[in-house]
Amino acid sequence: GDNISVDQTIYVYAATFGSCPAAESSFNITINKTPVAQSLEDEKACDSYTLVALNEGNHYFTQTGGQGTELFEGDKITSTQTIFIYIESGNQVKCSDETSFKITINPTPEVPVVSNTTNTTCNLNNGSLTINEIEGVEFSIDGENYQANGSFADLAPATYMVTAKFIGGDCISDSVEVEIIAIPDTEAPKLSEMKDIEVDTEAGVCGVVVSFEAPTATDNSGQE
């Protein structure tokens, strides 16, 4: 019942008994230390995750107990799964240990497509841009505020970086640059044409009420 915890030779001795001489034999006990598997934290990545190098003796596997497919440093993981890190020591008697970590792969949407832009006029914040909408995807023009609606209005003259991400997701697409420029007001206003007004009055009446629509003034700014 004694526990042997270090390598050693054990001797078995039989003392003299009657006419039987004393006898002795021995055997070696080799103690294999149980190794400790390396631990890695769970990971989240966009589209793929590249496996990092492990300490000597540690190996990646897709199943527990050193089973399944062995994976190696530099392999790309493209789907959410649990990866096992397995290590063993000894020859005739195997001592092993194992840890695992989860890799969560989140998708990244395609680069958004800007279908229309409207520049500003008269230094007003009246520019706009329109993005082709995709179900489940939201868009941003400042990298912070996202919306599912692909229309952005009341924009000042500036360069906007348009990005997309799945609703509730963390992976942001590559950006597309859109410039809203200020168009100067270079034309004098033009009044809309008014028609002549003729009104018949009764004899002895010195005045009459006349109704008409006020003229409008327009120029290249598009403002009235």
Helices and strands as residue ranges (DSSP letters): E 8-14, E 23-29, E 43-46, E 49-50, E 59-63, G 64-66, E 67-71, E 76-77, E 81-89, E 95-106, E 114-118, E 120-121, E 127-131, E 137-140, E 151-155, E 158-166, E 176-180, E 182-183, E 190-191, E 217-218
